Amino acid sequence: MIAPPPTVPLRLVDSQWLTASVRHFAFERCDGEPVAFLPGQFVRVRVSEGEAPEFRSYSIANPNDPGRSDARRIELVVSFVEGGLGSAFMRALQQGDEIHATAPNGRFCLLPEDDAKRYVLLGTGTGVAPYRGMLPQLEALAARGVQALLLLGNRTPAEQLYADEFRAAAARIPGFTLRFCHSRGLPETPTELDVHAYVQDALDAFAIDPEGDIAYLCGNPHMVDAGFERLKAAGLHLRRIRREKYQTPRLPGAVTPAPKPGP
């Protein structure tokens, strides 16, 4: 039997419902130590006990300061699905409860060796979490002339997570282009940031620079696959496309989205 991965205890210090089915969590280490992570990484939360405990993966949703790799808190955003093992575990958490999670992992990050002139970032649902964490990095990179294109997909405007934070970033950061892509219709009073389209279709309105762009795709597997094909067709090399699909576990009743890092 394979031993379960080592974990650290985290205490829930705050939470809030973002929509009727999405909850934002803030945790701190029980020993008071900082949490070392890079924006874009994920943790695996233990959601059952026993000799073979089950884990669910969640992207880290909060930033840390540019140039640092630790923070006092680690924040997760969870979309609940009826009957899901991870959903039931996370939904039941109350302030002060403890969970066990693996150390942050993954390379879905803005890397120091990148030569990007522009980052092209596509996300759907809770797949916007890594990009929320990257905002301070993108702002620091903008001071060096690096641009960002952020396309965020949702069914309706009410389901768009962290919309105010992303709007504020677009207004504040030079060279930062934002679009909210609503697949089921525009808000009653749309702005220039709102488009009626699937996020991968909205990509067609922007020219891709095969030499200067680095692209990230996070969230719904169909969007990730469709966006990947569009980017390839536009001439972007595979090494300049980074993917993280939010898959559903194949075990009966376990349907909480889990990110699967890709190249």
PEFEN-V551026 format. One record per backbone hydrogen bond with DSSP energy under -0.5 kcal/mol. NH is the residue of the N-H (numbers start at 1). CO is the residue of the C=O. If there is no record, write none. Layout:
nh=NH co=CO
nh=NH co=CO
//
This chain:
nh=8 co=101
nh=10 co=99
nh=11 co=28
nh=12 co=97
nh=13 co=11
nh=13 co=26
nh=14 co=26
nh=16 co=24
nh=18 co=16
nh=18 co=22
nh=19 co=22
nh=23 co=78
nh=24 co=16
nh=25 co=76
nh=26 co=14
nh=27 co=74
nh=28 co=11
nh=29 co=33
nh=30 co=9
nh=32 co=29
nh=35 co=71
nh=36 co=34
nh=37 co=35
nh=37 co=69
nh=41 co=38
nh=42 co=105
nh=43 co=58
nh=45 co=43
nh=45 co=56
nh=46 co=100
nh=47 co=45
nh=47 co=54
nh=48 co=54
nh=53 co=50
nh=56 co=45
nh=58 co=43
nh=60 co=41
nh=61 co=75
nh=62 co=75
nh=68 co=65
nh=71 co=35
nh=74 co=27
nh=76 co=25
nh=77 co=59
nh=78 co=23
nh=80 co=21
nh=80 co=78
nh=84 co=81
nh=85 co=253
nh=88 co=84
nh=89 co=85
nh=90 co=86
nh=91 co=87
nh=92 co=88
nh=93 co=90
nh=96 co=12
nh=97 co=94
nh=99 co=10
nh=101 co=8
nh=102 co=44
nh=105 co=42
nh=109 co=107
nh=111 co=109
nh=114 co=111
nh=117 co=212
nh=118 co=212
nh=119 co=147
nh=120 co=214
nh=121 co=119
nh=121 co=149
nh=122 co=120
nh=122 co=216
nh=123 co=151
nh=124 co=218
nh=125 co=153
nh=127 co=124
nh=128 co=125
nh=129 co=126
nh=132 co=128
nh=133 co=129
nh=134 co=130
nh=135 co=131
nh=135 co=132
nh=138 co=134
nh=139 co=135
nh=140 co=136
nh=141 co=137
nh=142 co=138
nh=143 co=139
nh=144 co=141
nh=145 co=142
nh=146 co=141
nh=147 co=117
nh=148 co=175
nh=149 co=119
nh=150 co=177
nh=151 co=121
nh=151 co=149
nh=152 co=150
nh=152 co=179
nh=153 co=123
nh=154 co=181
nh=159 co=156
nh=160 co=157
nh=161 co=159
nh=163 co=160
nh=166 co=162
nh=167 co=163
nh=168 co=164
nh=169 co=165
nh=170 co=166
nh=171 co=167
nh=172 co=168
nh=173 co=169
nh=174 co=172
nh=176 co=173
nh=177 co=148
nh=177 co=175
nh=179 co=150
nh=180 co=193
nh=181 co=152
nh=181 co=179
nh=182 co=180
nh=182 co=195
nh=183 co=154
nh=183 co=181
nh=184 co=155
nh=190 co=187
nh=194 co=191
nh=195 co=180
nh=197 co=182
nh=197 co=195
nh=201 co=198
nh=202 co=198
nh=203 co=199
nh=204 co=201
nh=205 co=202
nh=206 co=203
nh=210 co=208
nh=212 co=209
nh=213 co=209
nh=214 co=118
nh=215 co=240
nh=216 co=120
nh=217 co=242
nh=218 co=122
nh=219 co=244
nh=224 co=220
nh=225 co=221
nh=226 co=222
nh=227 co=223
nh=228 co=224
nh=229 co=225
nh=230 co=226
nh=231 co=227
nh=232 co=228
nh=233 co=229
nh=234 co=230
nh=235 co=232
nh=236 co=231
nh=240 co=237
nh=241 co=238
nh=242 co=215
nh=244 co=217
nh=245 co=260
nh=246 co=219
nh=247 co=245
nh=247 co=258
nh=249 co=256
nh=254 co=251
nh=255 co=253
nh=258 co=247
nh=260 co=245
nh=261 co=259
nh=262 co=243
//
